[in-house]
Amino acid sequence: MTLPYIIGWGHTPFGKFDALDPEQLLRDAVAPALQTAGLEAEAIDGIFVGHFNGGFMPQDFSAALLGVAMPALRHVPAVRCENACATGSAAIWAALDAVQAGRVRHALVVGFEIMNAVPAAKVGETLLRCSYVKEEGDTPGGFAGVFGQIAGRYFERFGDQSDALAHIAAKNHANGLHNPDAHLRRDLGFDFCRQPSDKNPIVAGPLKRSDCSLVSDGAAALVISAAPSGNATVSPVRWRSRTQVNDFLPLSRRDPTRFEGAALAWQRGLAAAGAGLDDLGFVETHDCFTIAELLEYEAMGLAPQGQGARVILDGTSRRDGRLPVNLSGGLKSRGHPIGATGVSQHVMAALQLSGTAGAMQVGQPRLGAVFNMGGAAVANYLSVLEAA
């Protein structure tokens, strides 16, 4: 079965904004997506909204907001999808299902989140609900505490990886300098990321502030179609394969130092695409914490378990390396508005594959991959994408 195309996209700046209006945020992402696709709003047959919320903003029922924001979409069927930090990918998967089934010709996917309208303590409490609350709901430090425990266990088993984590953070911030929509466009450097300081304190376990993704507001949008659009202003991007693999929610029921569900997603997704890692020009991966990117190197198959550090230390994942990872700056620099993240990652991949990534562009890649996960590698989504 032929997989659909991304024919247009839009992306707002990510950051911390005061009094952000959700309808305006949606318009700011959707308008350029329709424009690049060469479509009027009336051509959209289905709307799929990725929005975690969970208490970040008082307005729920967010699938209906787009019809308020853009009245031309008032009568278009709309649904909201949610799957923790993989909420954006869940919305994409629902749109792909509708397009492949023939029910929808042109699907609009928009992911968004406004996280900074509530105090930091509320943010931490809300995000921790993406863990297994029965066992992990009182974890000190919130979700950073969960990943701090994962990092601690990994360090105990495989040695102190602080140098590798600092290099990952520094790499992604250096990459983020080239992304005009990134939340934090600042090259922090290895020394800052490596040493605890007043500006970079220990947050949880061995993780410092520079190891943690940002609490961000923002939106991203895609137009997905069964065929390219003759009126599009960008080159289309096509799925080669898409894969979702779940794993146990409780960390107590699996090895927290190994992302087994993510590894299965990579194995199955690459096999379905008829591709290997050497065929990929880049990867956009889910670096909610630097330890997550390290474990994802191993899940990809770039290194055996316990040896993920060598992927960053030998330069493999750097901008000029064999397989650049997070050319957009990743969640670490670009930001992590929960509902928008998976959609944003796909926009970043589409920019690279269409040759329109500006200062982020590296070569002329024909194939790239996006990995987005919900929770601590619980809901694992992999897209292998190609320039059409």
N, C-alpha and C positions, 0 to 999 in steps of 0.2 A: 504494500500500500504506500502510495506517495505521501510523504510528510509535507506539511504546509510550509508557507513562506512568511518571513517577516518582511513586510513591504513598506513600513513606516515606523518612526519612533520619535519620542519626545522625552525630555529630561529637564527637571528644574534644578537649580542649585540646591545642594544639601547643606544644612547648617542648623544653627540655633536662631530662631526668629521670634520676634515679639508679635503677639496678637495676629497670628497667621490665620487667614480665612480659608477653610477647607474647599469651598467652591472655587475660589480663585486659584488655589493650588492645583486643583484638578484641571481647570481650564489651561493653566500654564503648561501642563504636561501633555494634555490631549490635543490642543490646537496644533502644535508642531508635528505631532504624530500623524494627524489627518493630512496636514499640508505636505509632508514628505511622501505620504502614500498616494497623494494626488486624488484624494476622495473628499466628498462633502459628507457632513455628519449623517445625512439621510441614507448613505450607502451602508452604514453599519447595521448589522443584523442581530448582534448580540454583544452585551457588555459584561465583562468579568472583572470584578473589583477585588484586588488584594488589600485587605485592611485588617491588621491584628487588633488594634485599639486596646481592648482589655482594661479600659479605665483611663487611657491617656486623654481622651476628650469626651465630653458629655453626649455628643451626638452619635448614636448608633444607627443601625439600618442604613449603612453607608452606601449600599448598592444603589439606593434611590437618589443619592446626592448629585450624581452626574447629570440626571435629568433636570435638576434645579440649576446646576451650574451652566448647562448648555441645553436650552429648551428644545433644540432640534432633535435631541436624543430622548425626549420625554417618553415616547411610546415604545422605545426599544427594550426588549427583555433584558433585565440586568440581574446579576446575582453576585453576592459577596462570597469570597473564599477565604479561609483562615487555616493556617497550619504552622503556627509559631513563626520562627524566623524564616521559614520556607513558604510563607504566605504568598509572596509574589509568584513563586513557581507553581503553587497550587492553582492560582488563577490562570496562569499560562496553560497548565495541563488541561483545565476545564475548557478553555477556549480551543485548544488543539482537538480535544475530543469532539466538540461541536462542529468544528470545521471538517474534520475527517469523516464524521457521520453524514455530512451533506446538509445538516440542518441550518448551518450558518455559512454564508459566503465570505463576509468580512467581519471578523471579530475584533473588538477593541478591548485591550487589557490595560488596566491602570492600577498601579500599586501606590499607596500613599500612607504616610503616618505623620502625625503631629505629636511628638513625644515630650516637647519641652514646655508644654502648657501646665504641667504639674511639677511639684517639687521632686528633687533627686531621689528622696526616699521612696516616693510613690512609684517612680520609674523602676527602681530596684525591686520593689514588692511585686509590681505587675509582671516584670520579666521573669521573676522566679517561678511564676505559675507555669512556665514552660518546662519546668523540671517535674519530677515525680513528687508531688507535694507531700504525700504520705511519709516519705522518707527524707526528702531533700528540702522541704518547704521552710525549714528553719536554718538553712545554711548561712553562716555569717558571710557578709559581703555580697549576698544575692547571687545572681548568675555568675558574676566574676568569682565568687567563692566556689561555685561548682567547678568551673574550669581551673581555678587555683588548686583544687583538690586533685583534678586530673593531672595537672602539671606536676604537683608534688609526687604523685604516685609514679609518674613517668621518670622523674628525676631519681627517685629511690631505686628504680629498676635499671635505668640505663645511664645514670650519671647526670651531673649538672649540665643543663643545656642553655644556661643563661646567655652565653655568647650567641648561640644560634637564634634564640628568640629576639635578642636585640638587633641582630642583623636583619631578621624578617621585618621587624617594625621599621627600621631605618630604610630598608628597601622600599617598603610600601609608601612611606612618607615621601621619599625621593620621587617615586613614580607619580604620586598625587600632585606634585608641583605642576605636572603637565596637563592636569585635568581641571578645566575651568569651572566644573560643577562640584568639585570636591569640598567637603566640609572644612578640612584643615590642610591648606596648601602651604606646608612648612616642612623643610628638610631638617628633621630633628638630629640626624647624625647618629652614628653608632655609640659614641661615648655617652651622649645624653640618655639614650635608650638602655644602655647597659648598667649605669650606676644609679642607685636610688638617691633621690635628692628631695628637697622641699617641693620642687616643681614636678618631680616624678617619683612620688612615694610608692611604697609597697601597698598594693590593694588587697590581695588575697594570695596565700601561699607564696610561691616565688614570683607571682605576676605583679608587675608595676603598672602604673597608669598607662605608660607607653605600650603595654602589651594588650590593652583593652580597646575595643572599637568605640566609636563615638555615639553619644545619644543625639540623634539627628532628626530633623524635620525635612520632608521632601516628597517628591512624587516622580514617577517615570511611567511611560506608556508605550505600548506596541500596537500596531495594526497587523493582524495575522490573517492570511488569506490562503485559499487553496491554490491560487495561481498568482504570478506577478501582475502588477498593475502597469498598464501602458502609460499612465499619467504620473507615475511616481518620480520624485526628484532624486531618489537614492537608488542604488543597486540593491536588489533583493538578497536576502539571506535565507537559506533553507536548512531545515533540520535534516541531519543525516540519521540521527537516532535520538530517542529520549527515554529515560529510565527513571523509575522511582523504586527505591528499596527502603523498607522500614526496619527498625530494630527495637529492642526492648526500651521502654521509657525509663525504668529504674536502672541506674548505674550499677546497683548491687547485683543485677542479673547478667552482667557481661564484664568483659575486661575493659576498664575505662582507659587503658593505655593503647587501645587498638580500636579504630573506627571500622568495625567489621561490615556494617551496613553500607558505609561509604565505599569500602573496597569492592563489595559485590556490585554496587551501582557502576563503578568504573569498569569492572570486568565485563559486566553484561552490556553496558553502553558502548564500549569500544568494540566488542564483538559484533553487536548489532549494526554498528557503523562500518564494519569491515576495515577498521583502522587500528593503529597502535599509537603509543605516545610519541613516537618519532614522526608521525604524520601531522601532529598538531603544531600550529604556529604560536599558540599562547593558551593560557588557562586563566579564567576568572574564577577564583575560589573563595570560599566562605571563611574569611579570617576574622571571625568575631573576636577571637583572642589569638595571639601569636602561636600559642600551643596548638590551636586548632589547625592553623596552616601547616605546622610541622607534622602533625598526625595525618593531615591530608596528603602530604608528599608521600607518605608510606602507603596510604590507601590508593593513591594513583598508581603505585608500582614503581615510583622513582627510586625507592630505597627499601630495604627490608625493615621489619619492625625494629625499632631501637636505633636506627641509623639515619633517620630523617634529617638530622642536622647537616649531614654532608651535602644535601641538596642545595642549601643556602650557602654553606661555607665554600663549596667548590664553584659557586657561581651559576649553577644550572638554572635556577629560578629567577635570576636577575634579568634586567631589561636587555642586556646583551648576551644572555645565556642561551643554552640549548632549548629551553622551554620557559619563556618568560611567564611569570605568574603575577597576576594582579597589576597589569600595566596601568589600570585606572586609579591605582592607589588602594584598591580593595576597600573592605569595610573599615579598615584601620585609618585610612586617610579620606576616602570618598565619603564615608559615613554609613550609618546603619539604621535608617528609618524602617522599622521592621517590615511593614507591608510592602514597601517599595523595593526592598533589597533585591529580591529575585528578578524583578522586572528590570531594575537598573543594571544588574549584571548582564542580562541579555542585550540591553541597549549598548553597553560597552563593547560586547562581543560583536554586535552588528556594525558598530562604528569601525572596528578593526577590519572586519571581513569586507566591508564596502569601501575601504580605503579612505574613510572620511573622519578618522580619529584625530586629525590635527597633530598637535605636539605629542599626543600619546601614541601615534602610529609607529609601528615597528614593522618594516618590510611590507610585503604584500601577501599576508597569510591566506591560504585557501581553506584551512580547516582550523577550528578552535573549539574549546569546550568551556562550559559553565557548570560549576558545582555549587549548589545552594542547599543548606541543611537547616532543619528545624530541630531545636533542642540540641542536646549534646550528641549529634550524629544519629538522631532518631528517625526523622523523615529526610531521606537523602535523594536529591534530584540531580540528574546529570543530563545536560543537553550537549550533543555533538553537532556543531553547526558548520555550514560550508557556504562559501561565496557562490551564489547561483550564476 
